[in-house]
Amino acid sequence: MKRSIGSNLFIALAVSTLLAACGTDSSSTSGHSQADESAPTTAIEITRSSPQGKASSLSLRVTDAPVDDAARVVFEFVAVEVKTRSNKWIRYTYDTPRSIDLLALQGTRSSELLSNVPIDVGDYRQLRLYLATTPMANFLELAAGGTFEVMFPRNPSKVITLGQDFNVVENRPISLMVDFDLRQSLSVDSVTGNYRFDPVVRVVDEAVSGHIRGTVDRAKLVAPGCSDTNPDTYNAAFVYAGFNADTVNAVPLSTASIRLDIGSGDYIYEAAYLPEGEYTLGLSCAANITVRAPSRRDDDDDDDDDDDDDDDDFVRVVPLFDVQNVKVMVSDNLFL
């Protein structure tokens, strides 16, 4: 049995392929972080299993949104890989592992994992993020006190594989956004008490995505039936694919925290990087009841396909209010 820790974290990893001079190569990348302008330069070793052809460049950055109950969530990244359609790999390895506190990257802040490193033009089918396997390299610190290692019981190698086709073309930049929904990924094992990480992932082409932003009446966040009477905890927006979605049985495509905006005094949410299309959106003041979807988990079973091969999943119904249909347009910020 597993239970939610009552938290929501939106981690976005942006992959940007930018035009570079043909044949250009580099063995280093900046470790620039908007959260830490003094971040040091980190050397990168590049390993190809295929000959280098025409080149563009690859950038990868990480950002997130608030998490209930947690003060810090730190992952230590050691390498990134991309896989070509012909099953060849390009690997980018840090000389020094990068520990990133995801909770320090609020709002528009982000931290780069890769910056303008070479990538061959062509078709790709997977991304892999390698995390450190040493004890306590990846950990969660509770706001109430206590630091705990984040466990990967189904993925002891700590390799997060993202099955996603994308194409790198000369003179045509591409930007992909990878959304790790920790409301559906992070839980407490009720038997061992360990904090476990079972990634639920979606990948979006940023060029064909938009955002939903809205405000919520504070009274609805402390009403009977809410998790508690604190308007700042366990509140979230849930986004489902299609109009009039079955929110009882369907799994949300994305979630976003409802939080107090100090400037306006309003409680707001923002569901970011949604593909253009039709959605059903609902709000919850009991978001510590979570939903998990095997079809949207990353391929964490250490084989070389895109299938998780593990049916140890569960679905819980999240009580919703203010359910409505919304349509997202490309590069649009929809205000509700």
N, C-alpha and C positions, 0 to 999 in steps of 0.2 A: 504494500500500500504506500502511496505517496500523497503528500498534501502540499498545497501551495504555501509559499511563505508570505503571501499577500503582497506581492510586489509586481511592478511593471517596469520593464526596461526596454527601450527601443534602441537597438544598436544599429546604426547604418554604416555600412562599409561602402564607400564610393570608389568605383574603378573607372578612371578616366584614361582613355587612350588618345594622346595628343600627337599631332604631326611632328615628326622629327626628320632631320636630314637623312637621306638614304645611306645606310651603312654606319650611322652614328652608334657608338656604344659607350657605356659608362659603367663603372664599378662602384659607384657611390650614390647615396640619396640623402637628402636633408631630412632630419628628424623633426622638422618644424611642427609645432603645435600651437594653435591659437590660444590654448589654455596656458601655455608656457612658452613665451616668445624666446626664451633663452635655451630651448631644448638643443642638445648637441647634435652635430652631424653624425650619422650612423653609417658605417661602411656596409656595403652589400656585395656578396659574392653571387655571381650569376652562373648557373649551370644549365646548359642546353643539351638535350638528347637528340637534337636534330640540327642540321646546318642552319646558320643564320642567313636569312634572306633579306628582303626589303623590311625596313624597321619603322615602327612608330614608337611611342613611349607610353608607359603604364604608370598611373598613380593610384594609390589606395589609401583612403583615409577612414577614420572611425569616429562616430559621434553617438550620443545616446540621449535618453530622457530620464526623468526622475524615477526612483524606485522606493516604494514604501518599505519601511523597516530597516533599510540598509543605508549605511553611511559611505561605504566604499565597496566597489566590485572591481577587482584588479585581475586582469589576464596578462600573462607574459607570452608575447609572440616571438617565435624564433625563426620562422620562414614562411614564405608564400609560394605556392606553385600554381601554374596554369597549364591546362592540358589541351593539346591540339586535337582536331577532329581525327587525325591519324594516330592518336594515342601516344604522341610524343610530349615530353614534359619540359617546361622551363621553370627553373627553381631560383628563387631569390632568398638568400640566407643572410641573416644579420650576423655581423661579426660579434656584436653584443646584443643579447636578447632585449626586447623592448617591453617593459612593464607599463601598462596603461590603466589608470584609474578611470573606468568608463563613466563614473558618476561626476567626474570633474568636467565632463564635456557636455554641458547643458546648452540648450538652445542651438545657436549656430556655431558653437565651438566644435572643433574637430582636431584630431591628431592623425597625422599621416603615417601609414605603414610603409608605403612606397611612394617615391616622388620622381616622376619622369624617368623611370628605368626603361631600358630598351625592351621592346616586344616585337616579334616578327608579325608581319601582315599575314592574315589567314583566319581560318575558322577555329574556334575554341569551344570546348564542351564542359569544362569543369574548372573550378577554383578550389584551392585547398589552403586553409590557414593552419599552420602548425603552432601549437601551444607547448610551453615547457612542461616536461613530465616530472620535474623535481618536486618534492613535497612542499606544499604551501606556496608554490609559484603562482597558482590561481586561487584567489581567496575572496571571501565575502566578510565584511565587517559590519555588524549590526549597529544601528543607531543607539540601541539600549545597552550596548557593550558586548564584547565577545568577537573573536575572529575565528573563522572556520574555513577550512579548505573546501573549495568547490570540487566535487567528485564527478567523474565521468564514467559511471559504472558500465555503460554499454559501449564505451569508446576509450579504453585505457590508453591508447596511443595518443589521445588528445589531438586528433587531426579532424578539423571541421571541413567536410567536403560539401561543396555547393555545386549541384548539378544544374548547369545553366549554359545554353548555347549562346555564343556571341561572336561577332565578326569584327576583325580589325582590318580596316581598309585604308589605303593611302589617301591622304587629304580629306578624311572624314572622321573627325574625333567621335569617340563613343564614351558614354558615361553610364555605368551600371551602379545601382544602389542595392545593397544586400541588407535586408531587414531581419535581424534576429529578435524575435518576440519573446522576451524572457518571462512575461506573464505566463506564457505557455511552455516555457523551457526550463525554468528554475523551480525546484520543489524540494520539500523535505521528506526524506524517506522515514516513514513512521516506525519502521523496525529498527534501523540503525541510527536514525537522527541526523544522518549526513545531508548536507546540501548538495543536491545532484543537478547536473546540467544535461538536459536532453534537447538539443537545439531544434527549434521550429524556425524555418528559414523561408524567405521568399526573395527573389531577385527581380528588380525592376529596371527597365531602360529609362533613365532619368529624362531623356528627350521626349518620352511619350507618357509622362506622369504629371500629376497635379496634387494638390493638398486640400484638405477640409479643415476649417477652423471654426469653432463656435464657442458660445458662452452658455453657462449653466446657472440656473437659479440656485443660490446657496441653500435655500430651504429644502431643496430636493436632495441635498447631500447629507442631511441630518434627519430625514423623515423616518417614520417607523418602517422597519424592514431593512434599513441600511446596516452595514456591518457594525458601525458605532456612531456616536454623535460628534465625531471630529470631522469637519468638512475637508480636512487635508489628507485623509487616509482612505485607501481602498476604493477610490473613485476612478472610473475609466470610461472611455468611449470605445465601442466595439464596431468594427466595420465588416460587413458580410458582402460577398459577391452577389450582384443582381438585385433588381427591385423586388420588394416583397419577399425577401429571403425567409426561410424557416429558421428563425433564430433559436428555436428550441433544440433542433437536431443538427443544424449546420455549424461548422467550425468557422470562427472569424478569420478573415483574411489578414486583419491588422488590428492592433489595439493602441490606444494612446491615453496617457494619464490626464486626468482633470486636475488642474492645479490653480492656485491663486496667482493672478497677475498683479504684482505689487503696483505697477504704474496705473492701471485702470481700476483696481479693486474688484475686478470680475474674476469668476472662476471660468477658466478657458480650457480647451483641448485643441490639439492639432494632430490630425492623422496625415502623415507626410508620405510622399513618394508612392501614391496609388496610381496604377495604370489607368489610362483614360477608359471610362466606362460607367456602368450603372451599379449602384451599391445601396444596401440597406444599412443605416446607422442607428445604433441604440446606445443609451447611456446607462451606467450602473453605479450604484453607491455600495455595492457588495461585490467588488471586483476581485476580492481574495478567493472567491469561488471561481475556478479556472476551467478552461477547456483545452484539451490537447488533441492534436491531429497527426496520426502516423503518416498520412500522405504528404504532409508539409514539413516533416522532419528532414534534417540533413542526412546524407548517406553516411551514418556513423558506425557501420558494422565492419569497417576495415576491409571490405572486398572492393572490387574495382568497378562495380556498377553504380547506378543511381538509386538503388532500392535499399531501404533501411533494414528489411528482412526481420523486423521485430514487431510483434503485435501486442507487446506489453504496454498498452495505452488505455486511456480512459477518457470519458467525456462527462463533464458536469454542466448543468444548465446554469447560466448566469442570469439573474433577474434583471430585466431591462425596463427603462422608461423612456419616453420621448422618442419612440422608434419612428423613423422617417426614411423615405427614399431620397437619395442624392445622386447627382450626376457629376462626374469629375471630367474636366476637359484638360487638354495638354497645356502645361505651363500655367495652370490657373490656380488661384487661391480662392476656394469657395468659402464664403463666410455665412454661417447659419445663425 
